[in-house]
Amino acid sequence: MSLSAPPTASPLSGLRVLVVEDEAMVAMLLEDMLAELDLRVAAVAGSVAQALAVLVSERPAFDLALLDVNLRGSTVYPVADRLLALGIPFAFCSGYGAAGVADAYGHLPVIGKPFDVRLLGEALVATYNGGRGPV
């Protein structure tokens, strides 16, 4: 019999996440971390075009998104603009931190790479709850 407390449920438990990431290994790492945080990956897009295709519906099948800033030389900003228009919370992901995001988007959350599951979880809670700025 264990005397330790049961794990507390994530405040985001069961939410669905769109992952926009062009590096397959990084996308898989994010999928594992999100699962560890009790989040579900709704879709993974490796390009701006793929991500925009996911967003054609006015009611996308996800609750928040993680956007890699640079997708094989293209910026993810058209996807960010669409998410803003839909009112869906998201955070940028960048190996350069906040410095890797254009000034026009500087008020939005930025999660630095490499990822740490605990910090990722905290950043996603802040993002979902309307947090702004670098995380």
WOSULDA-V638844 format. One record per residue. N is the residue number from 1. RES is the residue in three letters. SS is DSSP state (h for helix, s for strand, l for the rest). PHI is phi as a letter, one per 40 degrees, with the letter a starting at -180 (NA if undefined). OMEGA is omega in radians with two decimals (999 if undefined). Layout:
<<N & RES & SS & PHI & OMEGA> <N & RES & SS & PHI & OMEGA>>
This chain:
<<1 & MET & l & NA & -3.11> <2 & SER & l & c & 3.10> <3 & LEU & l & c & -3.13> <4 & SER & l & c & -3.14> <5 & ALA & l & c & 3.09> <6 & PRO & l & c & 3.14> <7 & PRO & l & c & 3.11> <8 & THR & l & c & -3.13> <9 & ALA & l & c & 3.07> <10 & SER & l & c & 3.09> <11 & PRO & l & c & 3.13> <12 & LEU & l & b & -3.05> <13 & SER & l & d & 3.07> <14 & GLY & l & g & 3.12> <15 & LEU & l & c & -3.10> <16 & ARG & s & b & -3.03> <17 & VAL & s & b & 2.94> <18 & LEU & s & c & 3.09> <19 & VAL & s & b & 3.09> <20 & VAL & s & b & -3.04> <21 & GLU & l & a & -3.08> <22 & ASP & l & c & 3.12> <23 & GLU & l & c & -3.05> <24 & ALA & h & d & -3.12> <25 & MET & h & c & 3.11> <26 & VAL & h & c & 3.11> <27 & ALA & h & c & 3.12> <28 & MET & h & c & 3.08> <29 & LEU & h & c & 3.10> <30 & LEU & h & c & 3.11> <31 & GLU & h & d & 3.12> <32 & ASP & h & c & -3.14> <33 & MET & h & c & 3.12> <34 & LEU & h & c & 3.09> <35 & ALA & h & c & 3.11> <36 & GLU & h & c & 3.11> <37 & LEU & l & c & -3.14> <38 & ASP & l & g & 3.04> <39 & LEU & l & b & 3.13> <40 & ARG & s & b & 3.05> <41 & VAL & s & c & -3.12> <42 & ALA & s & c & -3.13> <43 & ALA & s & a & 3.03> <44 & VAL & s & b & 3.10> <45 & ALA & s & b & -3.10> <46 & GLY & l & b & -3.13> <47 & SER & l & a & 3.08> <48 & VAL & h & d & -3.12> <49 & ALA & h & c & 3.12> <50 & GLN & h & c & -3.13> <51 & ALA & h & c & 3.12> <52 & LEU & h & c & 3.09> <53 & ALA & h & c & 3.10> <54 & VAL & h & c & -3.05> <55 & LEU & l & c & -3.11> <56 & VAL & l & c & 3.12> <57 & SER & l & c & 3.04> <58 & GLU & l & c & 3.13> <59 & ARG & l & b & 3.14> <60 & PRO & l & d & -3.06> <61 & ALA & l & c & 3.06> <62 & PHE & l & a & -3.04> <63 & ASP & l & b & 3.09> <64 & LEU & s & a & -3.05> <65 & ALA & s & b & 2.99> <66 & LEU & s & b & -3.05> <67 & LEU & s & b & 2.96> <68 & ASP & s & c & -3.05> <69 & VAL & l & c & -3.05> <70 & ASN & s & b & 3.14> <71 & LEU & s & b & -3.14> <72 & ARG & l & f & 3.07> <73 & GLY & l & g & 3.08> <74 & SER & s & b & 3.08> <75 & THR & s & c & -3.06> <76 & VAL & l & c & -3.03> <77 & TYR & h & d & 3.06> <78 & PRO & h & c & 3.09> <79 & VAL & h & c & 3.11> <80 & ALA & h & d & 3.13> <81 & ASP & h & c & 3.14> <82 & ARG & h & c & 3.11> <83 & LEU & h & c & 3.09> <84 & LEU & h & c & -3.14> <85 & ALA & h & c & -3.13> <86 & LEU & h & c & -3.12> <87 & GLY & l & g & -3.13> <88 & ILE & l & c & -3.13> <89 & PRO & s & c & 3.12> <90 & PHE & s & a & 3.04> <91 & ALA & s & b & 3.01> <92 & PHE & s & c & 3.03> <93 & CYS & s & b & -3.10> <94 & SER & s & a & 3.03> <95 & GLY & l & c & 3.12> <96 & TYR & l & b & -3.11> <97 & GLY & h & g & -3.10> <98 & ALA & h & c & 3.13> <99 & ALA & h & c & -3.14> <100 & GLY & h & c & -3.09> <101 & VAL & l & b & 3.14> <102 & ALA & l & d & -3.11> <103 & ASP & h & d & -3.11> <104 & ALA & h & c & -3.12> <105 & TYR & h & b & -3.06> <106 & GLY & l & c & 3.14> <107 & HIS & l & c & -3.09> <108 & LEU & l & c & -3.12> <109 & PRO & l & c & 3.08> <110 & VAL & s & b & 3.09> <111 & ILE & s & b & -3.13> <112 & GLY & s & c & 3.01> <113 & LYS & l & b & 0.04> <114 & PRO & l & c & -3.06> <115 & PHE & l & c & 2.98> <116 & ASP & l & b & -3.00> <117 & VAL & h & c & 3.14> <118 & ARG & h & c & 3.13> <119 & LEU & h & c & 3.09> <120 & LEU & h & c & 3.12> <121 & GLY & h & c & 3.12> <122 & GLU & h & c & -3.14> <123 & ALA & h & c & 3.14> <124 & LEU & h & c & 3.07> <125 & VAL & h & c & 3.13> <126 & ALA & h & c & 3.14> <127 & THR & h & c & -3.10> <128 & TYR & h & c & -3.13> <129 & ASN & l & c & 3.05> <130 & GLY & l & g & 3.11> <131 & GLY & l & c & -3.12> <132 & ARG & l & b & 3.05> <133 & GLY & l & g & -3.13> <134 & PRO & s & c & 3.13> <135 & VAL & l & b & 999>>
